[in-house]
Amino acid sequence: MQSPRRVLWESVYLLLCVCLGVALPGLVRMRTGWEAVLLPMQMCVLLCGLLCGPAYGLSCGALCPVFSYLLLGTPGLEGLPLAICLNGLYGFLAGLFVCLLQNGLRWVNVYAALLGAVLLGRGIEGLVYGFWLRAGSYSWWIWAQEGFVTPLPGLIVLFAAVPVVVLALWKLHPVLGPYGDW
């Protein structure tokens, strides 16, 4: 059973990540086309998953697009279900991998969990687009370009900043993360 203190901190970080997951894309969206390059919502969702675990990561991934739609009107209503599912998937995978990788050095586990979540999430996203949403007009090149080439600056920032923030917050609040009091 989780301690009330842990649940409180996880809830606070969930709320903070949801707020950032709505505000940062809103700011980045002021420059047309930059949201797909910098990935601000995914960064917040992955941060929440790594900090608080799979359930909170999934919740953050589902809540960010909903509140973004309600407050800012984006993503559009037609893209909202897909955004909820994909962002929820990223948060869930990050939390799941960080919980599964509990042996060894913490920073290696965080980087491995982040890398696994991004790669598996991008792979599933490519399958969804290739077999369901854009069947027939989606190729490996389009997947690689949209998944890794276009968002390369965002992926660099993601891998440089998110693990540092996660490890710093785990150190600040030892009750958090997979190493806290389960």
C-alpha positions as protocol buffer text, in pm:
chain_id: "A"
residue {
  index: 1
  type: MET
  ca { x: 0 y: 0 z: 0 }
}
residue {
  index: 2
  type: GLN
  ca { x: 126 y: 344 z: -91 }
}
residue {
  index: 3
  type: SER
  ca { x: 182 y: 604 z: 175 }
}
residue {
  index: 4
  type: PRO
  ca { x: -41 y: 913 z: 178 }
}
residue {
  index: 5
  type: ARG
  ca { x: 268 y: 1128 z: 136 }
}
residue {
  index: 6
  type: ARG
  ca { x: 363 y: 949 z: -186 }
}
residue {
  index: 7
  type: VAL
  ca { x: 11 y: 978 z: -326 }
}
residue {
  index: 8
  type: LEU
  ca { x: 9 y: 1349 z: -242 }
}
residue {
  index: 9
  type: TRP
  ca { x: 338 y: 1416 z: -421 }
}
residue {
  index: 10
  type: GLU
  ca { x: 239 y: 1206 z: -721 }
}
residue {
  index: 11
  type: SER
  ca { x: -90 y: 1398 z: -745 }
}
residue {
  index: 12
  type: VAL
  ca { x: 93 y: 1730 z: -722 }
}
residue {
  index: 13
  type: TYR
  ca { x: 333 y: 1629 z: -999 }
}
residue {
  index: 14
  type: LEU
  ca { x: 45 y: 1497 z: -1211 }
}
residue {
  index: 15
  type: LEU
  ca { x: -129 y: 1834 z: -1179 }
}
residue {
  index: 16
  type: LEU
  ca { x: 192 y: 2020 z: -1256 }
}
residue {
  index: 17
  type: CYS
  ca { x: 266 y: 1804 z: -1562 }
}
residue {
  index: 18
  type: VAL
  ca { x: -89 y: 1846 z: -1694 }
}
residue {
  index: 19
  type: CYS
  ca { x: -64 y: 2224 z: -1653 }
}
residue {
  index: 20
  type: LEU
  ca { x: 271 y: 2228 z: -1831 }
}
residue {
  index: 21
  type: GLY
  ca { x: 137 y: 1986 z: -2095 }
}
residue {
  index: 22
  type: VAL
  ca { x: -133 y: 2238 z: -2181 }
}
residue {
  index: 23
  type: ALA
  ca { x: 66 y: 2562 z: -2142 }
}
residue {
  index: 24
  type: LEU
  ca { x: 390 y: 2469 z: -2321 }
}
residue {
  index: 25
  type: PRO
  ca { x: 224 y: 2352 z: -2645 }
}
residue {
  index: 26
  type: GLY
  ca { x: 10 y: 2666 z: -2635 }
}
residue {
  index: 27
  type: LEU
  ca { x: 323 y: 2880 z: -2620 }
}
residue {
  index: 28
  type: VAL
  ca { x: 508 y: 2678 z: -2883 }
}
residue {
  index: 29
  type: ARG
  ca { x: 203 y: 2681 z: -3111 }
}
residue {
  index: 30
  type: MET
  ca { x: 249 y: 3056 z: -3155 }
}
residue {
  index: 31
  type: ARG
  ca { x: 517 y: 2965 z: -3407 }
}
residue {
  index: 32
  type: THR
  ca { x: 344 y: 2760 z: -3675 }
}
residue {
  index: 33
  type: GLY
  ca { x: 487 y: 2411 z: -3715 }
}
residue {
  index: 34
  type: TRP
  ca { x: 708 y: 2413 z: -3407 }
}
residue {
  index: 35
  type: GLU
  ca { x: 491 y: 2185 z: -3198 }
}
residue {
  index: 36
  type: ALA
  ca { x: 581 y: 1884 z: -3416 }
}
residue {
  index: 37
  type: VAL
  ca { x: 948 y: 1981 z: -3384 }
}
residue {
  index: 38
  type: LEU
  ca { x: 978 y: 2045 z: -3008 }
}
residue {
  index: 39
  type: LEU
  ca { x: 723 y: 1791 z: -2869 }
}
residue {
  index: 40
  type: PRO
  ca { x: 625 y: 1994 z: -2560 }
}
residue {
  index: 41
  type: MET
  ca { x: 321 y: 1786 z: -2463 }
}
residue {
  index: 42
  type: GLN
  ca { x: 508 y: 1457 z: -2500 }
}
residue {
  index: 43
  type: MET
  ca { x: 788 y: 1589 z: -2279 }
}
residue {
  index: 44
  type: CYS
  ca { x: 543 y: 1666 z: -2000 }
}
residue {
  index: 45
  type: VAL
  ca { x: 366 y: 1331 z: -2035 }
}
residue {
  index: 46
  type: LEU
  ca { x: 694 y: 1137 z: -2037 }
}
residue {
  index: 47
  type: LEU
  ca { x: 814 y: 1336 z: -1737 }
}
residue {
  index: 48
  type: CYS
  ca { x: 499 y: 1246 z: -1544 }
}
residue {
  index: 49
  type: GLY
  ca { x: 529 y: 878 z: -1637 }
}
residue {
  index: 50
  type: LEU
  ca { x: 893 y: 862 z: -1530 }
}
residue {
  index: 51
  type: LEU
  ca { x: 830 y: 1052 z: -1208 }
}
residue {
  index: 52
  type: CYS
  ca { x: 510 y: 890 z: -1088 }
}
residue {
  index: 53
  type: GLY
  ca { x: 462 y: 558 z: -1268 }
}
residue {
  index: 54
  type: PRO
  ca { x: 242 y: 411 z: -1539 }
}
residue {
  index: 55
  type: ALA
  ca { x: -101 y: 499 z: -1398 }
}
residue {
  index: 56
  type: TYR
  ca { x: -15 y: 866 z: -1351 }
}
residue {
  index: 57
  type: GLY
  ca { x: 163 y: 877 z: -1689 }
}
residue {
  index: 58
  type: LEU
  ca { x: -145 y: 735 z: -1860 }
}
residue {
  index: 59
  type: SER
  ca { x: -367 y: 984 z: -1674 }
}
residue {
  index: 60
  type: CYS
  ca { x: -145 y: 1276 z: -1769 }
}
residue {
  index: 61
  type: GLY
  ca { x: -135 y: 1163 z: -2131 }
}
residue {
  index: 62
  type: ALA
  ca { x: -512 y: 1143 z: -2144 }
}
residue {
  index: 63
  type: LEU
  ca { x: -579 y: 1469 z: -1958 }
}
residue {
  index: 64
  type: CYS
  ca { x: -336 y: 1696 z: -2145 }
}
residue {
  index: 65
  type: PRO
  ca { x: -509 y: 1677 z: -2486 }
}
residue {
  index: 66
  type: VAL
  ca { x: -854 y: 1704 z: -2327 }
}
residue {
  index: 67
  type: PHE
  ca { x: -769 y: 2020 z: -2133 }
}
residue {
  index: 68
  type: SER
  ca { x: -577 y: 2158 z: -2431 }
}
residue {
  index: 69
  type: TYR
  ca { x: -888 y: 2109 z: -2644 }
}
residue {
  index: 70
  type: LEU
  ca { x: -1118 y: 2262 z: -2384 }
}
residue {
  index: 71
  type: LEU
  ca { x: -895 y: 2564 z: -2316 }
}
residue {
  index: 72
  type: LEU
  ca { x: -717 y: 2626 z: -2646 }
}
residue {
  index: 73
  type: GLY
  ca { x: -921 y: 2436 z: -2907 }
}
residue {
  index: 74
  type: THR
  ca { x: -635 y: 2213 z: -3015 }
}
residue {
  index: 75
  type: PRO
  ca { x: -606 y: 1937 z: -3114 }
}
residue {
  index: 76
  type: GLY
  ca { x: -928 y: 1951 z: -3312 }
}
residue {
  index: 77
  type: LEU
  ca { x: -1218 y: 1733 z: -3214 }
}
residue {
  index: 78
  type: GLU
  ca { x: -1137 y: 1486 z: -3491 }
}
residue {
  index: 79
  type: GLY
  ca { x: -779 y: 1439 z: -3366 }
}
residue {
  index: 80
  type: LEU
  ca { x: -861 y: 1435 z: -2996 }
}
residue {
  index: 81
  type: PRO
  ca { x: -919 y: 1058 z: -2952 }
}
residue {
  index: 82
  type: LEU
  ca { x: -590 y: 976 z: -3124 }
}
residue {
  index: 83
  type: ALA
  ca { x: -402 y: 1237 z: -2919 }
}
residue {
  index: 84
  type: ILE
  ca { x: -550 y: 1096 z: -2598 }
}
residue {
  index: 85
  type: CYS
  ca { x: -450 y: 741 z: -2690 }
}
residue {
  index: 86
  type: LEU
  ca { x: -98 y: 821 z: -2813 }
}
residue {
  index: 87
  type: ASN
  ca { x: -6 y: 1057 z: -2530 }
}
residue {
  index: 88
  type: GLY
  ca { x: -151 y: 811 z: -2279 }
}
residue {
  index: 89
  type: LEU
  ca { x: 58 y: 539 z: -2440 }
}
residue {
  index: 90
  type: TYR
  ca { x: 379 y: 744 z: -2405 }
}
residue {
  index: 91
  type: GLY
  ca { x: 313 y: 820 z: -2039 }
}
residue {
  index: 92
  type: PHE
  ca { x: 216 y: 461 z: -1960 }
}
residue {
  index: 93
  type: LEU
  ca { x: 523 y: 316 z: -2134 }
}
residue {
  index: 94
  type: ALA
  ca { x: 761 y: 557 z: -1960 }
}
residue {
  index: 95
  type: GLY
  ca { x: 616 y: 470 z: -1621 }
}
residue {
  index: 96
  type: LEU
  ca { x: 610 y: 98 z: -1697 }
}
residue {
  index: 97
  type: PHE
  ca { x: 970 y: 86 z: -1816 }
}
residue {
  index: 98
  type: VAL
  ca { x: 1103 y: 288 z: -1523 }
}
residue {
  index: 99
  type: CYS
  ca { x: 924 y: 50 z: -1284 }
}
residue {
  index: 100
  type: LEU
  ca { x: 1057 y: -258 z: -1464 }
}
residue {
  index: 101
  type: LEU
  ca { x: 1415 y: -128 z: -1471 }
}
residue {
  index: 102
  type: GLN
  ca { x: 1494 y: -102 z: -1101 }
}
residue {
  index: 103
  type: ASN
  ca { x: 1836 y: -264 z: -1092 }
}
residue {
  index: 104
  type: GLY
  ca { x: 2165 y: -87 z: -1145 }
}
residue {
  index: 105
  type: LEU
  ca { x: 2232 y: 282 z: -1176 }
}
residue {
  index: 106
  type: ARG
  ca { x: 1932 y: 512 z: -1159 }
}
residue {
  index: 107
  type: TRP
  ca { x: 2041 y: 736 z: -1445 }
}
residue {
  index: 108
  type: VAL
  ca { x: 2093 y: 437 z: -1676 }
}
residue {
  index: 109
  type: ASN
  ca { x: 1747 y: 309 z: -1584 }
}
residue {
  index: 110
  type: VAL
  ca { x: 1586 y: 648 z: -1652 }
}
residue {
  index: 111
  type: TYR
  ca { x: 1757 y: 687 z: -1989 }
}
residue {
  index: 112
  type: ALA
  ca { x: 1672 y: 328 z: -2086 }
}
residue {
  index: 113
  type: ALA
  ca { x: 1310 y: 375 z: -1981 }
}
residue {
  index: 114
  type: LEU
  ca { x: 1286 y: 700 z: -2176 }
}
residue {
  index: 115
  type: LEU
  ca { x: 1448 y: 549 z: -2483 }
}
residue {
  index: 116
  type: GLY
  ca { x: 1222 y: 242 z: -2467 }
}
residue {
  index: 117
  type: ALA
  ca { x: 910 y: 454 z: -2425 }
}
residue {
  index: 118
  type: VAL
  ca { x: 999 y: 681 z: -2716 }
}
residue {
  index: 119
  type: LEU
  ca { x: 1099 y: 399 z: -2952 }
}
residue {
  index: 120
  type: LEU
  ca { x: 805 y: 172 z: -2870 }
}
residue {
  index: 121
  type: GLY
  ca { x: 563 y: 465 z: -2870 }
}
residue {
  index: 122
  type: ARG
  ca { x: 687 y: 586 z: -3208 }
}
residue {
  index: 123
  type: GLY
  ca { x: 669 y: 232 z: -3343 }
}
residue {
  index: 124
  type: ILE
  ca { x: 308 y: 186 z: -3231 }
}
residue {
  index: 125
  type: GLU
  ca { x: 224 y: 533 z: -3361 }
}
residue {
  index: 126
  type: GLY
  ca { x: 369 y: 435 z: -3700 }
}
residue {
  index: 127
  type: LEU
  ca { x: 163 y: 116 z: -3704 }
}
residue {
  index: 128
  type: VAL
  ca { x: -154 y: 310 z: -3622 }
}
residue {
  index: 129
  type: TYR
  ca { x: -90 y: 554 z: -3905 }
}
residue {
  index: 130
  type: GLY
  ca { x: 29 y: 288 z: -4148 }
}
residue {
  index: 131
  type: PHE
  ca { x: -249 y: 35 z: -4102 }
}
residue {
  index: 132
  type: TRP
  ca { x: -541 y: 245 z: -3988 }
}
residue {
  index: 133
  type: LEU
  ca { x: -534 y: 620 z: -4045 }
}
residue {
  index: 134
  type: ARG
  ca { x: -328 y: 658 z: -4362 }
}
residue {
  index: 135
  type: ALA
  ca { x: -335 y: 306 z: -4502 }
}
residue {
  index: 136
  type: GLY
  ca { x: -184 y: 298 z: -4847 }
}
residue {
  index: 137
  type: SER
  ca { x: -29 y: 646 z: -4832 }
}
residue {
  index: 138
  type: TYR
  ca { x: 210 y: 588 z: -4540 }
}
residue {
  index: 139
  type: SER
  ca { x: 562 y: 457 z: -4596 }
}
residue {
  index: 140
  type: TRP
  ca { x: 870 y: 379 z: -4392 }
}
residue {
  index: 141
  type: TRP
  ca { x: 1028 y: 704 z: -4508 }
}
residue {
  index: 142
  type: ILE
  ca { x: 728 y: 911 z: -4394 }
}
residue {
  index: 143
  type: TRP
  ca { x: 733 y: 730 z: -4058 }
}
residue {
  index: 144
  type: ALA
  ca { x: 1106 y: 793 z: -4010 }
}
residue {
  index: 145
  type: GLN
  ca { x: 1074 y: 1155 z: -4117 }
}
residue {
  index: 146
  type: GLU
  ca { x: 770 y: 1234 z: -3898 }
}
residue {
  index: 147
  type: GLY
  ca { x: 887 y: 1025 z: -3605 }
}
residue {
  index: 148
  type: PHE
  ca { x: 1258 y: 1098 z: -3585 }
}
residue {
  index: 149
  type: VAL
  ca { x: 1387 y: 1354 z: -3838 }
}
residue {
  index: 150
  type: THR
  ca { x: 1137 y: 1639 z: -3795 }
}
residue {
  index: 151
  type: PRO
  ca { x: 1125 y: 1619 z: -3413 }
}
residue {
  index: 152
  type: LEU
  ca { x: 1502 y: 1572 z: -3377 }
}
residue {
  index: 153
  type: PRO
  ca { x: 1550 y: 1903 z: -3186 }
}
residue {
  index: 154
  type: GLY
  ca { x: 1269 y: 1805 z: -2950 }
}
residue {
  index: 155
  type: LEU
  ca { x: 1414 y: 1457 z: -2901 }
}
residue {
  index: 156
  type: ILE
  ca { x: 1754 y: 1608 z: -2819 }
}
residue {
  index: 157
  type: VAL
  ca { x: 1597 y: 1840 z: -2562 }
}
residue {
  index: 158
  type: LEU
  ca { x: 1388 y: 1549 z: -2431 }
}
residue {
  index: 159
  type: PHE
  ca { x: 1689 y: 1324 z: -2372 }
}
residue {
  index: 160
  type: ALA
  ca { x: 1898 y: 1610 z: -2231 }
}
residue {
  index: 161
  type: ALA
  ca { x: 1647 y: 1764 z: -1991 }
}
residue {
  index: 162
  type: VAL
  ca { x: 1385 y: 1511 z: -1879 }
}
residue {
  index: 163
  type: PRO
  ca { x: 1620 y: 1255 z: -1715 }
}
residue {
  index: 164
  type: VAL
  ca { x: 1802 y: 1534 z: -1528 }
}
residue {
  index: 165
  type: VAL
  ca { x: 1472 y: 1672 z: -1397 }
}
residue {
  index: 166
  type: VAL
  ca { x: 1349 y: 1323 z: -1300 }
}
residue {
  index: 167
  type: LEU
  ca { x: 1666 y: 1236 z: -1111 }
}
residue {
  index: 168
  type: ALA
  ca { x: 1672 y: 1575 z: -938 }
}
residue {
  index: 169
  type: LEU
  ca { x: 1309 y: 1542 z: -826 }
}
residue {
  index: 170
  type: TRP
  ca { x: 1367 y: 1184 z: -707 }
}
residue {
  index: 171
  type: LYS
  ca { x: 1656 y: 1314 z: -499 }
}
residue {
  index: 172
  type: LEU
  ca { x: 1447 y: 1604 z: -367 }
}
residue {
  index: 173
  type: HIS
  ca { x: 1151 y: 1376 z: -285 }
}
residue {
  index: 174
  type: PRO
  ca { x: 1287 y: 1025 z: -218 }
}
residue {
  index: 175
  type: VAL
  ca { x: 934 y: 896 z: -170 }
}
residue {
  index: 176
  type: LEU
  ca { x: 876 y: 925 z: -548 }
}
residue {
  index: 177
  type: GLY
  ca { x: 983 y: 693 z: -827 }
}
residue {
  index: 178
  type: PRO
  ca { x: 1030 y: 321 z: -837 }
}
residue {
  index: 179
  type: TYR
  ca { x: 1288 y: 347 z: -561 }
}
residue {
  index: 180
  type: GLY
  ca { x: 1052 y: 509 z: -311 }
}
residue {
  index: 181
  type: ASP
  ca { x: 846 y: 333 z: -47 }
}
residue {
  index: 182
  type: TRP
  ca { x: 636 y: 90 z: -246 }
}
